Amino acid sequence: MDAVRELPPISLPDHDFDHLVAFGLAAFQRGDPNAAFLLTELERAAYFRNSEASSDVVTLNSQVGYRLDDEVSVQARKVLPPTVSVEAEDEVSAASRLGIALLGLKKGDRMPFRDDATGQEHVLEVEDLAPPAPALEPVPFRPFGRLLR
């Protein structure tokens, strides 16, 4: 397994960023051991408007193919929002260490992360990704400006 010398840049759509920050802060207050990793990754993330959605970065609900520790086989998973239950083997939560490590990466990026359950260090490499399917229901407008007055 080749070492990763620099962390790859990450970017997320602003809707995902907002959702993950809110989740991460609440998880940190609950004592979730993955919250610090999530918040650290979000601190270094750039974000863009949802309307400028990029299909070349791993976002919530993306289907991503990756290699773990330079394995020959490629694993494929859908990255679920942290508030959605994982119900299948081909899904991963954005609240898990693997899910957090995948967020915001592009094809070819390599990202190190530690599996706290086993204590092992891993490196994943994004092999391919498909953009998330369009939402079936529109996301309601969030009037943050009115809440701050």
Residue frames as a rotation matrix with the C-alpha (Angstrom) as fourth column:
MET 1
0.585 0.811 0.000 0.00
0.811 -0.585 0.000 0.00
0.000 0.000 -1.000 0.00
ASP 2
-0.357 -0.696 0.623 1.52
0.678 -0.652 -0.340 3.32
0.643 0.301 0.705 -1.09
ALA 3
-0.355 0.171 -0.919 1.47
0.794 -0.463 -0.393 6.07
-0.493 -0.870 0.029 1.49
VAL 4
0.478 0.525 0.704 -0.53
0.747 -0.665 -0.011 9.22
0.462 0.531 -0.710 0.82
ARG 5
-0.533 -0.820 -0.209 1.73
0.824 -0.446 -0.350 12.21
0.193 -0.359 0.913 1.34
GLU 6
-0.954 0.296 -0.036 -0.88
-0.283 -0.938 -0.199 14.96
-0.093 -0.179 0.979 0.98
LEU 7
-0.355 0.909 0.219 -4.59
0.419 0.364 -0.832 14.81
-0.836 -0.204 -0.510 1.53
PRO 8
-0.644 0.175 0.745 -6.55
0.731 -0.145 0.667 15.30
0.224 0.974 -0.035 -1.68
PRO 9
-0.909 0.415 0.036 -8.71
-0.414 -0.890 -0.191 18.42
-0.047 -0.189 0.981 -2.01
ILE 10
-0.622 0.779 0.079 -12.39
0.769 0.627 -0.124 17.86
-0.146 -0.016 -0.989 -1.38
SER 11
-0.899 0.435 -0.051 -15.45
-0.438 -0.885 0.159 19.76
0.024 0.165 0.986 -2.52
LEU 12
-0.673 0.739 0.009 -19.14
0.689 0.632 -0.356 19.33
-0.269 -0.233 -0.935 -1.80
PRO 13
-0.288 0.674 0.680 -22.40
0.396 -0.562 0.726 20.91
0.872 0.479 -0.105 -2.92
ASP 14
-0.725 -0.064 0.686 -23.59
-0.454 -0.705 -0.546 23.46
0.518 -0.707 0.482 -0.37
HIS 15
0.379 0.916 0.133 -26.72
-0.763 0.228 0.606 21.45
0.524 -0.331 0.785 0.48
ASP 16
0.555 -0.270 -0.787 -24.61
0.362 0.930 -0.063 18.39
0.749 -0.249 0.614 1.38
PHE 17
-0.539 -0.829 0.150 -22.15
0.276 -0.342 -0.898 20.61
0.795 -0.443 0.413 3.25
ASP 18
-0.348 0.491 0.799 -24.93
-0.776 -0.629 0.049 22.22
0.527 -0.603 0.599 5.34
HIS 19
0.696 0.670 -0.259 -26.51
-0.459 0.693 0.557 18.84
0.552 -0.269 0.789 6.10
LEU 20
0.346 -0.649 -0.677 -23.19
0.521 0.733 -0.436 17.29
0.780 -0.202 0.592 7.11
VAL 21
-0.651 -0.549 0.524 -22.15
-0.086 -0.632 -0.770 20.23
0.754 -0.546 0.364 9.31
ALA 22
0.052 0.761 0.647 -25.46
-0.898 -0.247 0.363 20.11
0.436 -0.600 0.670 11.21
PHE 23
0.837 0.233 -0.496 -25.16
-0.090 0.951 0.295 16.35
0.540 -0.202 0.817 11.61
GLY 24
0.032 -0.945 -0.325 -21.48
0.459 0.303 -0.835 16.54
0.888 -0.123 0.444 12.58
LEU 25
-0.560 -0.207 0.803 -22.00
-0.476 -0.713 -0.515 19.16
0.679 -0.670 0.301 15.30
ALA 26
0.441 0.793 0.420 -24.89
-0.855 0.228 0.467 17.21
0.274 -0.564 0.779 16.83
ALA 27
0.764 -0.209 -0.611 -22.88
0.152 0.978 -0.144 13.96
0.627 0.017 0.779 16.62
PHE 28
-0.329 -0.934 0.137 -19.89
0.133 -0.190 -0.973 15.62
0.935 -0.301 0.186 18.28
GLN 29
-0.322 0.281 0.904 -22.06
-0.848 -0.509 -0.144 16.74
0.420 -0.813 0.403 21.18
ARG 30
0.779 0.627 0.016 -23.39
-0.589 0.723 0.362 13.18
0.215 -0.291 0.932 21.53
GLY 31
0.188 -0.803 0.565 -19.83
-0.683 0.306 0.663 11.89
-0.705 -0.511 -0.492 21.73
ASP 32
0.974 0.161 0.158 -19.84
0.008 0.674 -0.739 10.09
-0.225 0.721 0.655 18.35
PRO 33
0.248 -0.966 0.077 -16.26
0.256 0.142 0.956 8.91
-0.934 -0.218 0.282 17.75
ASN 34
-0.150 -0.287 0.946 -16.51
0.972 0.131 0.194 9.65
-0.180 0.949 0.259 13.99
ALA 35
0.801 0.598 -0.039 -17.73
0.584 -0.794 -0.171 13.24
-0.133 0.114 -0.985 14.42
ALA 36
0.400 -0.718 -0.569 -14.26
-0.102 -0.652 0.751 14.76
-0.911 -0.243 -0.334 14.83
PHE 37
-0.574 -0.588 0.570 -13.09
0.465 0.339 0.818 13.14
-0.674 0.735 0.079 11.57
LEU 38
0.131 0.720 0.681 -16.20
0.991 -0.113 -0.072 14.41
0.025 0.685 -0.728 9.75
LEU 39
0.888 0.252 -0.384 -15.82
0.314 -0.943 0.107 17.96
-0.335 -0.216 -0.917 11.08
THR 40
-0.009 -0.967 -0.253 -12.10
0.002 -0.253 0.968 18.00
-1.000 0.008 0.004 10.26
GLU 41
-0.543 -0.141 0.827 -12.85
0.763 0.328 0.557 16.96
-0.350 0.934 -0.071 6.68
LEU 42
0.483 0.803 0.349 -15.60
0.872 -0.478 -0.107 19.58
0.081 0.356 -0.931 6.38
GLU 43
0.582 -0.349 -0.735 -13.18
0.170 -0.831 0.530 22.26
-0.795 -0.433 -0.424 7.66
ARG 44
-0.470 -0.870 -0.152 -10.87
-0.040 -0.151 0.988 21.65
-0.882 0.470 0.037 4.73
ALA 45
-0.223 0.475 0.851 -13.68
0.887 0.460 -0.025 21.26
-0.404 0.750 -0.524 2.16
ALA 46
-0.934 0.142 -0.327 -14.56
-0.275 -0.871 0.407 23.75
-0.227 0.470 0.853 -0.52
TYR 47
-0.319 0.874 0.367 -18.22
0.582 0.486 -0.652 23.93
-0.748 0.006 -0.664 -1.41
PHE 48
-0.999 0.047 -0.020 -20.19
-0.041 -0.516 0.855 24.98
0.030 0.855 0.518 -4.44
ARG 49
-0.361 0.932 -0.022 -23.82
-0.850 -0.339 -0.404 25.82
-0.384 -0.127 0.914 -5.16
ASN 50
-0.202 0.403 0.892 -26.13
0.090 0.915 -0.393 22.89
-0.975 0.001 -0.222 -5.72
SER 51
0.797 0.562 -0.221 -27.13
-0.120 -0.211 -0.970 24.46
-0.592 0.800 -0.101 -9.03
GLU 52
0.334 -0.777 -0.534 -23.49
-0.933 -0.191 -0.305 24.16
0.134 0.600 -0.789 -10.12
ALA 53
0.669 0.006 0.743 -23.52
-0.395 0.850 0.349 20.47
-0.629 -0.527 0.571 -9.23
SER 54
-0.125 -0.815 -0.566 -20.45
-0.991 0.131 0.030 18.64
0.050 0.565 -0.824 -10.34
SER 55
0.870 0.473 -0.138 -20.77
-0.476 0.880 0.012 15.04
0.127 0.055 0.990 -11.41
ASP 56
0.331 -0.820 -0.467 -17.08
-0.039 0.483 -0.875 14.40
0.943 0.307 0.128 -10.86
VAL 57
-0.653 -0.516 0.554 -17.06
-0.590 -0.111 -0.800 14.50
0.474 -0.849 -0.232 -7.03
VAL 58
-0.555 0.431 -0.711 -18.43
0.573 0.818 0.048 12.04
0.603 -0.381 -0.701 -4.48
THR 59
-0.608 0.476 0.636 -21.54
-0.649 -0.759 -0.052 13.55
0.458 -0.444 0.770 -2.89
LEU 60
-0.550 0.555 0.624 -24.36
-0.389 0.491 -0.779 12.23
-0.739 -0.672 -0.054 -0.76
ASN 61
0.493 0.808 0.323 -26.30
-0.222 0.475 -0.851 9.61
-0.841 0.348 0.413 -2.76
SER 62
0.162 -0.529 -0.833 -23.43
-0.986 -0.052 -0.158 9.13
0.041 0.847 -0.530 -5.26
GLN 63
0.977 -0.047 0.207 -22.60
0.051 0.999 -0.016 5.65
-0.206 0.027 0.978 -6.48
VAL 64
0.436 -0.893 -0.113 -18.83
-0.900 -0.434 -0.045 5.26
-0.009 0.121 -0.993 -6.14
GLY 65
0.900 -0.309 -0.308 -16.37
0.241 0.940 -0.240 2.53
0.364 0.142 0.921 -7.08
TYR 66
0.507 -0.751 0.423 -13.17
-0.842 -0.537 0.058 2.41
0.184 -0.386 -0.904 -5.01
ARG 67
0.293 -0.550 -0.782 -10.21
0.217 0.835 -0.506 0.22
0.931 -0.021 0.364 -4.18
LEU 68
0.895 -0.039 0.445 -9.22
-0.439 -0.263 0.859 -0.30
0.084 -0.964 -0.252 -0.58
ASP 69
0.382 -0.839 0.387 -5.52
-0.458 0.191 0.868 -0.73
-0.803 -0.509 -0.311 0.22
ASP 70
-0.294 -0.534 -0.793 -4.60
-0.929 -0.033 0.367 -1.35
-0.222 0.845 -0.487 -3.44
GLU 71
-0.174 0.332 0.927 -6.77
-0.026 0.940 -0.341 -4.48
-0.984 -0.084 -0.155 -3.65
VAL 72
-0.955 -0.160 0.250 -7.35
0.217 0.199 0.956 -5.86
-0.202 0.967 -0.155 -7.12
SER 73
-0.299 0.929 0.218 -11.13
0.923 0.224 0.313 -5.77
0.242 0.295 -0.924 -6.85
VAL 74
-0.868 0.169 0.468 -13.18
-0.163 -0.985 0.055 -2.59
0.470 -0.029 0.882 -6.99
GLN 75
-0.576 0.719 -0.389 -15.98
0.771 0.321 -0.549 -2.22
-0.270 -0.616 -0.740 -4.47
ALA 76
-0.652 0.449 0.611 -19.08
0.138 -0.722 0.678 -0.19
0.745 0.526 0.409 -5.33
ARG 77
-0.469 0.510 -0.721 -21.21
0.857 0.064 -0.512 1.61
-0.215 -0.858 -0.467 -2.77
LYS 78
0.156 0.575 0.803 -23.86
0.455 -0.764 0.459 4.28
0.877 0.294 -0.380 -2.62
VAL 79
-0.858 -0.482 -0.179 -22.95
0.402 -0.412 -0.818 6.99
0.320 -0.774 0.547 -0.10
LEU 80
0.115 0.989 -0.095 -26.03
0.769 -0.028 0.638 7.54
0.628 -0.147 -0.764 2.04
PRO 81
0.079 -0.003 0.997 -26.79
-0.411 -0.911 0.030 10.67
0.908 -0.412 -0.073 4.09
PRO 82
-0.825 -0.564 -0.026 -25.79
-0.210 0.349 -0.913 10.15
0.524 -0.748 -0.406 7.72
THR 83
-0.538 0.698 0.473 -29.42
-0.745 -0.133 -0.653 10.16
-0.393 -0.704 0.591 8.88
VAL 84
0.424 0.655 -0.626 -30.45
-0.867 0.493 -0.071 7.31
0.262 0.573 0.777 6.55
SER 85
0.365 -0.238 0.900 -30.10
-0.507 0.760 0.407 3.70
-0.781 -0.605 0.157 7.68
VAL 86
-0.491 -0.581 -0.649 -27.80
-0.870 0.359 0.337 1.42
0.037 0.730 -0.682 5.70
GLU 87
0.350 0.750 0.561 -29.89
-0.694 0.610 -0.383 -1.53
-0.630 -0.255 0.734 4.58
ALA 88
0.999 -0.043 0.026 -27.75
0.049 0.711 -0.702 -3.24
0.012 0.702 0.712 1.93
GLU 89
0.407 -0.912 0.039 -24.14
0.660 0.323 0.679 -4.30
-0.632 -0.251 0.733 1.44
ASP 90
-0.181 -0.482 0.857 -23.75
0.949 -0.316 0.023 -1.90
0.259 0.817 0.514 -1.47
GLU 91
0.666 0.381 0.641 -24.47
0.171 -0.915 0.366 1.13
0.727 -0.134 -0.674 0.75
VAL 92
-0.339 -0.731 -0.591 -22.24
0.878 -0.020 -0.479 3.07
0.339 -0.682 0.649 3.13
SER 93
0.711 0.618 -0.335 -23.23
0.703 -0.641 0.309 5.81
-0.023 -0.456 -0.890 5.57
ALA 94
0.273 -0.579 0.769 -21.62
0.202 -0.747 -0.634 9.23
0.941 0.328 -0.087 5.32
ALA 95
0.705 -0.019 0.709 -21.36
-0.661 -0.378 0.647 8.97
0.256 -0.925 -0.279 9.12
SER 96
0.891 -0.434 0.136 -18.95
0.353 0.848 0.395 6.00
-0.287 -0.304 0.909 8.91
ARG 97
0.145 -0.930 -0.337 -15.19
-0.079 -0.351 0.933 6.37
-0.986 -0.109 -0.124 8.62
LEU 98
-0.531 -0.301 0.793 -15.25
0.688 0.393 0.610 4.96
-0.495 0.869 -0.001 5.06
GLY 99
0.374 0.783 0.497 -18.16
0.926 -0.348 -0.148 7.21
0.058 0.515 -0.855 4.05
ILE 100
0.798 -0.151 -0.584 -16.47
0.093 -0.926 0.366 10.29
-0.596 -0.346 -0.725 5.48
ALA 101
-0.224 -0.974 0.029 -13.23
0.105 0.005 0.994 9.45
-0.969 0.226 0.101 3.67
LEU 102
-0.348 0.140 0.927 -15.09
0.902 0.319 0.291 9.15
-0.255 0.937 -0.238 0.34
LEU 103
0.598 0.763 -0.245 -16.93
0.675 -0.645 -0.358 12.49
-0.431 0.048 -0.901 0.56
GLY 104
0.773 -0.148 -0.617 -15.81
-0.252 -0.964 -0.085 15.19
-0.582 0.222 -0.782 -1.87
LEU 105
-0.243 -0.928 0.282 -13.20
-0.045 0.301 0.953 13.08
-0.969 0.218 -0.115 -3.68
LYS 106
0.424 0.260 -0.867 -12.70
-0.864 -0.170 -0.474 12.87
-0.271 0.950 0.153 -7.45
LYS 107
0.997 -0.082 0.014 -11.79
0.081 0.912 -0.403 9.91
0.020 0.403 0.915 -9.62
GLY 108
0.362 -0.932 -0.035 -8.15
0.321 0.160 -0.933 8.96
0.875 0.326 0.357 -9.01
ASP 109
0.165 -0.282 0.945 -7.95
-0.772 -0.633 -0.054 10.59
0.613 -0.721 -0.323 -5.55
ARG 110
-0.084 -0.263 -0.961 -6.34
0.444 0.854 -0.272 8.58
0.892 -0.450 0.045 -2.77
MET 111
0.189 0.281 0.941 -7.44
-0.660 -0.673 0.333 9.16
0.727 -0.684 0.058 0.82
PRO 112
-0.713 -0.439 -0.546 -6.09
0.122 0.690 -0.713 7.66
0.690 -0.575 -0.439 4.05
PHE 113
0.174 0.711 0.681 -8.36
-0.771 -0.332 0.544 6.89
0.613 -0.620 0.490 6.99
ARG 114
-0.890 -0.438 0.130 -8.32
-0.404 0.622 -0.671 4.82
0.213 -0.650 -0.730 10.17
ASP 115
0.068 0.870 -0.489 -10.90
-0.081 0.493 0.866 2.17
0.994 -0.020 0.104 10.96
ASP 116
-0.269 -0.186 0.945 -11.49
-0.870 -0.374 -0.321 2.83
0.413 -0.909 -0.061 14.64
ALA 117
0.769 0.606 0.203 -13.18
-0.637 0.700 0.322 -0.55
0.053 -0.376 0.925 15.14
THR 118
0.874 -0.471 -0.121 -9.99
0.447 0.876 -0.181 -2.41
0.191 0.105 0.976 14.18
GLY 119
0.586 -0.676 -0.447 -7.38
0.003 -0.550 0.835 0.33
-0.810 -0.491 -0.320 14.56
GLN 120
-0.027 -0.600 0.800 -6.16
0.854 0.402 0.330 -0.35
-0.519 0.692 0.502 11.01
GLU 121
-0.198 -0.129 -0.972 -4.97
-0.355 -0.914 0.194 2.38
-0.914 0.384 0.135 8.66
HIS 122
0.153 0.316 0.936 -6.42
0.769 0.557 -0.314 2.19
-0.620 0.769 -0.157 5.16
VAL 123
-0.662 -0.211 -0.719 -6.03
-0.297 -0.807 0.511 4.04
-0.688 0.552 0.472 1.89
LEU 124
0.219 0.757 0.615 -8.88
0.556 0.422 -0.717 4.17
-0.802 0.499 -0.329 -0.57
GLU 125
-0.859 -0.413 -0.303 -8.69
-0.042 -0.532 0.846 5.21
-0.510 0.739 0.440 -4.22
VAL 126
0.190 0.962 -0.195 -11.73
-0.281 -0.137 -0.950 6.37
-0.941 0.235 0.244 -6.16
GLU 127
-0.667 -0.401 0.628 -11.98
0.375 0.547 0.748 4.38
-0.644 0.735 -0.215 -9.40
ASP 128
-0.761 0.489 0.426 -15.28
0.305 -0.310 0.900 5.64
0.573 0.815 0.087 -10.81
LEU 129
-0.730 0.582 -0.358 -18.43
0.286 -0.216 -0.934 7.40
-0.620 -0.784 -0.009 -9.75
ALA 130
-0.454 0.712 0.537 -21.93
0.690 -0.101 0.717 8.11
0.564 0.695 -0.445 -10.92
PRO 131
-0.828 0.176 0.533 -23.79
-0.361 -0.894 -0.266 11.26
0.430 -0.412 0.803 -9.89
PRO 132
-0.788 0.593 0.164 -26.70
0.095 0.380 -0.920 10.89
-0.608 -0.710 -0.356 -7.52
ALA 133
-0.488 0.735 0.471 -30.11
0.815 0.192 0.546 10.25
0.311 0.651 -0.693 -9.03
PRO 134
-0.664 0.290 0.689 -32.32
-0.240 -0.956 0.171 13.32
0.708 -0.052 0.704 -9.00
ALA 135
-0.927 0.352 0.132 -34.46
-0.089 0.136 -0.987 13.66
-0.365 -0.926 -0.094 -5.91
LEU 136
-0.579 0.791 0.197 -38.01
0.755 0.430 0.494 12.46
0.306 0.435 -0.847 -6.30
GLU 137
0.612 0.746 -0.263 -39.30
0.790 -0.557 0.256 15.32
0.044 -0.364 -0.930 -4.18
PRO 138
0.240 -0.539 0.807 -38.02
0.192 -0.789 -0.584 18.88
0.952 0.295 -0.086 -4.35
VAL 139
-0.394 -0.443 -0.805 -36.01
0.898 0.002 -0.441 20.06
0.197 -0.897 0.397 -1.37
PRO 140
0.681 0.732 -0.027 -37.90
0.721 -0.663 0.202 22.89
0.130 -0.157 -0.979 0.36
PHE 141
0.160 -0.564 0.810 -36.39
0.136 -0.800 -0.584 26.37
0.978 0.204 -0.051 0.41
ARG 142
0.149 -0.200 -0.968 -34.56
0.979 0.169 0.116 27.12
0.141 -0.965 0.221 3.66
PRO 143
0.619 0.178 0.765 -35.13
0.264 -0.964 0.010 30.75
0.739 0.196 -0.644 4.69
PHE 144
0.044 -0.684 -0.728 -31.94
0.982 0.163 -0.093 31.14
0.182 -0.711 0.679 6.76
GLY 145
-0.694 -0.338 0.636 -31.92
0.335 -0.933 -0.131 34.92
0.637 0.123 0.761 6.18
ARG 146
0.142 0.846 0.515 -35.26
-0.316 -0.454 0.833 35.33
0.938 -0.281 0.203 7.91
LEU 147
0.688 0.105 -0.718 -34.16
0.528 0.605 0.595 33.20
0.497 -0.789 0.361 10.85
LEU 148
-0.251 -0.917 -0.312 -31.13
0.937 -0.148 -0.318 35.40
0.245 -0.371 0.896 11.53
ARG 149
-0.413 0.128 0.901 -33.06
0.077 -0.982 0.175 38.69
0.907 0.141 0.396 11.76
